[in-house]
Amino acid sequence: MSQEIIKVDDKEIVVENPLNLDVEEHNKKYGKPEDVYKEVIKYLKAIYDPEIPVNIYDLGLIYDIKLIRQEDGYKVHITMTLTSMVCPVGESIVDMVKSIANKIDSVTEVEVDLVFDPPWDRSKMSDEAKLVLGMM
């Protein structure tokens, strides 16, 4: 399995190629990983916790995004958390994240790894989220 690290907006993104597919051909057919990553972020920013007027990405609930090249596109692996282990809408938020696969043509599957270590805290929020919530 080969792996590359790409930089997108000052973040390092892992792109795995477990089948050792031809990278140039895959990029032509399914798009460059940078573009796929940006599309994933766009849809993550459209998902809100109903109790908080900030999207889950800016809230800091997304810990990691990894792209995995597959014969039919990209599999996206997202490591995320919730603001609380007993979040009443946690399951629906995870389902919304998984549904991103239905919105991006080159994404075949979104796999979510829900973790609570490290626990979420306000320091993980973007400056935009802190501003919206009156914390700046």
Residue pairs with C-beta under 8 A, 6 or more apart in sequence:
1 16
1 17
1 18
1 20
2 16
2 17
2 20
3 14
3 15
3 16
3 17
4 14
4 15
4 17
4 23
5 12
5 13
5 14
5 15
6 12
6 13
6 15
6 33
6 34
6 37
7 13
8 34
8 37
8 38
13 33
13 34
13 37
13 65
13 66
13 67
14 66
14 67
15 33
15 66
15 67
15 68
15 69
16 66
16 67
16 68
16 69
17 23
17 26
17 68
17 69
18 68
18 69
19 69
19 70
19 71
21 69
21 70
21 71
23 69
26 69
27 33
30 36
30 73
30 74
30 106
31 106
33 67
33 74
36 67
36 74
36 76
36 104
36 106
36 107
37 65
37 67
39 104
39 107
40 65
40 76
40 78
40 100
40 104
40 107
40 110
41 57
41 65
43 100
43 103
43 104
44 55
44 56
44 57
44 62
44 97
44 100
45 55
45 57
45 58
46 55
47 55
47 56
47 57
47 93
47 96
47 97
48 54
48 55
48 56
49 56
49 59
49 61
49 83
49 87
49 89
49 93
50 89
51 89
52 59
52 83
52 133
53 132
53 133
54 125
54 128
54 129
54 132
54 133
55 129
56 62
56 80
56 93
56 97
57 126
58 125
58 126
58 128
58 129
59 83
59 124
59 125
59 126
59 129
60 120
60 123
60 124
60 125
60 126
60 129
61 80
61 81
61 82
61 83
61 93
61 120
61 124
62 78
62 79
62 80
63 79
63 80
63 81
63 115
64 77
64 78
64 79
65 76
65 77
65 78
65 79
66 76
66 77
66 78
67 74
67 75
67 76
67 77
68 74
68 75
68 76
68 77
70 108
72 108
73 105
73 106
73 107
73 108
74 106
74 107
74 108
75 107
75 108
75 109
75 110
75 111
76 100
76 101
76 107
76 109
76 110
76 111
77 110
77 111
77 113
78 97
78 110
78 111
78 112
78 113
79 112
79 113
79 115
80 94
80 97
80 112
80 113
80 114
80 115
81 114
81 115
81 116
81 119
81 120
82 90
82 93
82 114
82 116
82 120
83 120
84 120
85 116
87 93
90 114
94 112
94 114
97 110
97 112
98 110
98 111
98 112
99 110
100 107
100 110
101 107
101 108
101 109
101 110
122 130
122 135
125 133
125 135
127 136
130 136
